[in-house]
Amino acid sequence: MQPPREDIRLGAGQTFRLLRWSHNVRRVEAVLAPGKTVPLQGYGDHWHYHRETELTLFQRGAGTRFVADCIELFESGDLVLIGANVPHYWHLRGESAGLAIQWDFPLEHGIWSFNEAAPLRALAESARRGLHIRGATADTVRRLMEQLAALTGLPRLAAFLKLLSELAAAPVRDVCPLAARSFSLSGTDEQQEAVRRAVSYIIANYREPVRLPELLRLAGMSRATFARQFHRHAGKSFSTFLNQVRLQAVCRALRDTAEPISSIALGNGFNQLSFFNRLFRREFGISPSDYRAKRRVSRDGSDTRRRQN
């Protein structure tokens, strides 16, 4: 089993790492300079975290994004800033392509000797909730990310610092916190690996009945320990997590198909339609039929949602 904590190693003298993928988030390459790349194993297709801050851009692809306790649909153009040790995962539909930048500025890093770097502290703290970047800031940051692959030396470093400056100075309307609270996991203990196994099982089997005894067996935990550790890592109970995974699958089907709502609900693990309708309205503030009608009018990818903690 792979541990949920990804061990990222920046090269000697590297301030940041630029990653790129063209088909699958499991097969990425580090872009060292124009025409110079190194293949790497990607971790984005399973629940994981790392000490480095990460900015991820999906240039192509769609699916469900998991950042801490937030579960949302996403589409091409999605841009997210993920703070240090914040768990995250992308459940993709088909192929994808994109870019990611990873960096780590610990307390002893030389950047903090510059007074001008002070706004980066607030950015790093905000990123512990995960930040969805949008609007004019997203447009500028996407361009800078795409330029980095063609740069080297001081121009490359300057573009990276410009990118950080844009993020730190982004207006409130361009930054949407994802998680309900700040997350920051650490360590590589067995409990974190156990929760990763449980999360992976839920995501793979949400259309079927998911029984707590099976999760306890996978995790190797007692009921009380599992409940405590799952909430610590995922920010919510396993039943709430499971229902929100199912709801996002329902939303995708409501948006992309003409299948009857009852069939969609039953096909995504809800065996009681009255419970499904009540839960959907509580989560999104509207009925499934109204959601479908609204999404057909506006396909901008911005769901109105009410998060559960």
C-alpha positions as CSV (number, residue, x, y, z in Angstrom):
1,M,0.0,0.0,0.0
2,Q,1.2,3.5,-0.8
3,P,1.2,5.8,2.1
4,P,-1.2,8.8,2.0
5,R,1.6,11.2,2.5
6,E,3.5,12.0,-0.7
7,D,7.2,12.6,-0.2
8,I,8.2,15.4,-2.6
9,R,11.8,16.1,-3.2
10,L,12.8,19.4,-4.8
11,G,16.1,19.4,-6.7
12,A,19.1,21.2,-5.4
13,G,18.6,24.9,-5.9
14,Q,14.9,24.5,-6.9
15,T,12.5,27.1,-5.4
16,F,9.5,25.2,-6.8
17,R,8.6,22.2,-9.0
18,L,6.5,22.4,-12.2
19,L,4.6,19.3,-13.1
20,R,2.7,18.5,-16.3
21,W,0.5,15.7,-17.5
22,S,-1.3,15.1,-20.8
23,H,-3.5,12.0,-20.3
24,N,-3.5,10.7,-16.8
25,V,-2.7,12.3,-13.4
26,R,-0.8,9.1,-12.5
27,R,1.7,9.8,-15.3
28,V,3.3,13.2,-14.8
29,E,6.6,14.8,-15.7
30,A,8.6,17.5,-13.9
31,V,9.5,20.3,-16.3
32,L,13.0,21.4,-15.5
33,A,13.6,23.6,-18.4
34,P,12.4,24.0,-22.0
35,G,12.7,20.5,-23.6
36,K,14.0,18.9,-20.4
37,T,11.6,16.8,-18.4
38,V,11.8,13.9,-15.9
39,P,8.9,11.3,-15.6
40,L,7.3,10.9,-12.2
41,Q,4.5,9.0,-10.6
42,G,1.5,11.1,-9.9
43,Y,-0.6,10.9,-6.8
44,G,-3.6,12.9,-7.8
45,D,-5.9,9.9,-8.4
46,H,-6.1,8.9,-4.7
47,W,-6.5,10.5,-1.3
48,H,-3.2,12.0,-0.2
49,Y,-1.4,15.0,1.2
50,H,2.1,16.5,1.3
51,R,4.0,19.2,3.1
52,E,4.3,21.4,0.0
53,T,1.8,23.9,-1.1
54,E,0.3,23.0,-4.5
55,L,-1.4,25.0,-7.3
56,T,-3.2,22.7,-9.7
57,L,-4.7,23.7,-13.1
58,F,-6.9,21.3,-15.1
59,Q,-6.5,22.4,-18.8
60,R,-8.7,19.5,-19.9
61,G,-10.9,17.0,-18.0
62,A,-13.8,16.9,-15.6
63,G,-14.8,15.0,-12.5
64,T,-15.2,15.4,-8.8
65,R,-12.7,17.3,-6.7
66,F,-12.0,16.3,-3.0
67,V,-10.2,18.9,-1.0
68,A,-10.3,18.3,2.8
69,D,-14.0,18.2,3.7
70,C,-15.2,19.7,0.4
71,I,-16.6,17.6,-2.4
72,E,-17.4,19.3,-5.7
73,L,-17.8,18.8,-9.4
74,F,-15.1,20.5,-11.5
75,E,-14.5,21.1,-15.2
76,S,-11.7,22.2,-17.6
77,G,-10.1,25.5,-16.4
78,D,-10.4,24.5,-12.7
79,L,-7.7,26.2,-10.6
80,V,-7.1,25.3,-7.0
81,L,-4.5,26.3,-4.4
82,I,-4.0,23.5,-1.8
83,G,-2.1,24.3,1.4
84,A,0.5,22.3,3.2
85,N,-0.7,18.9,4.5
86,V,-4.2,19.4,3.2
87,P,-5.7,16.0,1.9
88,H,-6.9,16.1,-1.6
89,Y,-7.9,13.9,-4.6
90,W,-9.4,14.1,-8.1
91,H,-11.9,11.5,-9.3
92,L,-11.7,12.0,-13.0
93,R,-14.1,11.0,-15.9
94,G,-11.8,10.0,-18.7
95,E,-8.5,11.6,-19.7
96,S,-7.2,14.9,-18.4
97,A,-4.3,17.3,-18.9
98,G,-2.9,20.0,-16.7
99,L,-0.2,21.7,-14.8
100,A,0.7,21.8,-11.1
101,I,3.3,23.9,-9.2
102,Q,4.6,22.7,-5.8
103,W,6.7,24.7,-3.3
104,D,7.7,24.7,0.3
105,F,8.7,27.8,2.3
106,P,9.5,26.5,5.9
107,L,10.3,29.1,8.6
108,E,14.0,28.9,7.9
109,H,13.5,29.6,4.2
110,G,15.4,32.7,2.9
111,I,12.3,34.2,1.4
112,W,11.1,35.3,4.8
113,S,14.1,37.6,5.2
114,F,12.3,39.9,2.8
115,N,9.6,42.2,4.2
116,E,7.9,42.1,0.8
117,A,7.1,38.4,1.3
118,A,4.9,39.0,4.3
119,P,1.6,38.6,2.3
120,L,2.6,35.1,1.5
121,R,2.1,34.1,5.2
122,A,-1.6,35.0,5.0
123,L,-1.9,33.2,1.7
124,A,-0.4,30.0,3.2
125,E,-2.8,30.2,6.1
126,S,-5.8,30.7,3.8
127,A,-4.7,27.8,1.6
128,R,-5.1,25.4,4.6
129,R,-8.8,25.4,3.6
130,G,-8.1,24.9,-0.1
131,L,-8.8,27.9,-2.3
132,H,-10.8,27.9,-5.6
133,I,-9.2,30.6,-7.7
134,R,-11.5,32.2,-10.3
135,G,-12.2,35.4,-12.2
136,A,-9.5,37.8,-13.5
137,T,-7.0,36.4,-11.0
138,A,-7.5,32.9,-12.4
139,D,-7.0,34.1,-16.0
140,T,-3.7,35.8,-15.1
141,V,-2.4,32.9,-13.0
142,R,-3.3,30.4,-15.8
143,R,-1.2,32.4,-18.3
144,L,1.7,32.5,-15.9
145,M,1.6,28.8,-15.2
146,E,1.6,28.0,-19.0
147,Q,4.5,30.4,-19.5
148,L,6.7,28.7,-16.9
149,A,7.4,25.7,-19.0
150,A,9.1,27.8,-21.7
151,L,11.3,29.8,-19.2
152,T,14.5,29.1,-17.4
153,G,16.8,31.0,-15.0
154,L,15.8,34.3,-13.6
155,P,12.8,34.8,-16.0
156,R,11.4,31.5,-14.7
157,L,11.9,32.6,-11.1
158,A,10.4,36.0,-11.8
159,A,7.3,34.5,-13.4
160,F,6.9,32.3,-10.3
161,L,7.2,35.2,-7.9
162,K,4.7,37.2,-10.1
163,L,2.3,34.3,-9.8
164,L,2.6,34.3,-6.0
165,S,2.0,38.0,-6.0
166,E,-1.2,37.6,-8.0
167,L,-2.5,35.0,-5.6
168,A,-1.6,37.0,-2.5
169,A,-3.2,40.1,-3.9
170,A,-6.3,38.5,-5.3
171,P,-9.6,40.3,-4.5
172,V,-12.1,38.4,-2.3
173,R,-14.4,37.8,-5.2
174,D,-11.7,35.8,-7.0
175,V,-11.0,33.4,-4.0
176,C,-13.4,30.9,-2.7
177,P,-12.4,28.8,0.4
178,L,-13.4,25.2,-0.2
179,A,-13.2,23.5,3.2
180,A,-15.3,24.5,6.2
181,R,-12.2,24.7,8.4
182,S,-8.4,24.7,8.1
183,F,-6.8,21.3,7.6
184,S,-3.2,20.3,8.3
185,L,-2.3,16.7,8.7
186,S,1.2,15.4,9.5
187,G,3.0,12.2,9.9
188,T,2.7,8.8,8.2
189,D,1.0,6.8,10.9
190,E,-1.1,3.7,10.3
191,Q,-4.3,5.5,11.1
192,Q,-3.9,7.9,8.1
193,E,-3.3,4.9,5.8
194,A,-6.4,3.2,7.3
195,V,-8.5,6.2,6.5
196,R,-7.1,6.4,3.0
197,R,-8.2,2.8,2.4
198,A,-11.7,3.6,3.7
199,V,-12.0,6.7,1.5
200,S,-10.8,4.7,-1.6
201,Y,-13.3,2.0,-0.9
202,I,-16.2,4.5,-0.5
203,I,-15.3,6.2,-3.8
204,A,-15.1,2.9,-5.6
205,N,-18.3,1.4,-4.2
206,Y,-20.6,4.3,-3.5
207,R,-23.3,3.0,-6.0
208,E,-23.7,-0.1,-3.8
209,P,-24.6,-0.5,-0.1
210,V,-21.5,0.5,1.9
211,R,-21.5,-1.2,5.2
212,L,-19.7,0.1,8.3
213,P,-18.4,-3.4,9.3
214,E,-16.6,-3.7,5.9
215,L,-15.0,-0.3,6.5
216,L,-13.9,-1.3,10.0
217,R,-12.4,-4.5,8.6
218,L,-10.5,-2.5,5.9
219,A,-9.3,0.0,8.5
220,G,-8.5,-2.5,11.2
221,M,-10.1,-0.2,13.8
222,S,-12.9,-0.3,16.3
223,R,-16.1,1.6,15.6
224,A,-15.1,4.4,18.0
225,T,-11.6,4.8,16.7
226,F,-12.7,4.7,13.1
227,A,-15.4,7.4,13.7
228,R,-12.8,9.7,15.4
229,Q,-10.0,9.2,12.8
230,F,-12.3,9.4,9.8
231,H,-13.7,12.7,11.0
232,R,-10.2,14.0,11.7
233,H,-9.0,13.3,8.2
234,A,-12.1,13.9,6.1
235,G,-13.7,16.6,8.2
236,K,-17.0,14.7,8.5
237,S,-18.5,11.3,9.4
238,F,-18.2,8.5,6.9
239,S,-22.0,8.5,6.3
240,T,-22.0,12.2,5.5
241,F,-18.9,11.7,3.2
242,L,-20.6,8.8,1.5
243,N,-23.9,10.7,0.9
244,Q,-22.0,13.7,-0.5
245,V,-20.0,11.5,-2.9
246,R,-23.4,10.1,-4.0
247,L,-24.9,13.5,-4.3
248,Q,-22.1,14.8,-6.6
249,A,-22.6,11.7,-8.8
250,V,-26.3,12.5,-9.0
251,C,-25.5,16.2,-9.9
252,R,-23.3,15.1,-12.7
253,A,-26.0,12.8,-14.1
254,L,-28.7,15.5,-13.8
255,R,-26.5,17.8,-15.7
256,D,-25.2,15.5,-18.4
257,T,-28.1,13.1,-19.0
258,A,-31.9,13.0,-19.5
259,E,-32.3,9.9,-17.3
260,P,-35.3,10.1,-14.9
261,I,-34.4,11.5,-11.5
262,S,-35.6,8.5,-9.7
263,S,-33.4,6.2,-11.8
264,I,-30.4,8.4,-11.2
265,A,-30.9,8.4,-7.4
266,L,-31.4,4.6,-7.3
267,G,-28.4,4.1,-9.5
268,N,-26.1,6.1,-7.3
269,G,-26.8,4.3,-4.0
270,F,-30.0,6.0,-2.7
271,N,-32.6,3.3,-2.1
272,Q,-35.2,5.6,-0.5
273,L,-36.4,8.4,-2.8
274,S,-37.9,10.4,0.0
275,F,-34.6,10.5,1.9
276,F,-32.8,11.4,-1.3
277,N,-35.1,14.3,-2.1
278,R,-34.8,15.6,1.5
279,L,-31.0,15.3,1.5
280,F,-30.6,16.9,-1.9
281,R,-32.7,19.9,-0.9
282,R,-30.9,20.3,2.4
283,E,-27.5,20.2,0.6
284,F,-28.2,22.4,-2.4
285,G,-31.2,24.4,-1.4
286,I,-33.3,23.4,-4.4
287,S,-35.0,20.2,-5.6
288,P,-33.3,17.8,-8.1
289,S,-35.7,18.9,-10.9
290,D,-35.0,22.6,-10.3
291,Y,-31.2,21.8,-10.2
292,R,-31.5,20.1,-13.5
293,A,-33.4,23.0,-15.1
294,K,-31.0,25.5,-13.7
295,R,-28.0,23.7,-15.0
296,R,-29.4,23.4,-18.4
297,V,-29.9,27.2,-18.5
298,S,-26.4,28.0,-17.1
299,R,-23.4,25.6,-17.6
300,D,-20.9,27.8,-15.9
301,G,-19.9,25.0,-13.4
302,S,-20.7,27.1,-10.3
303,D,-23.0,25.0,-8.1
304,T,-25.0,26.6,-5.3
305,R,-24.3,24.4,-2.4
306,R,-24.7,24.2,1.3
307,R,-21.9,22.4,3.0
308,Q,-22.3,20.0,5.9
309,N,-19.6,20.1,8.6
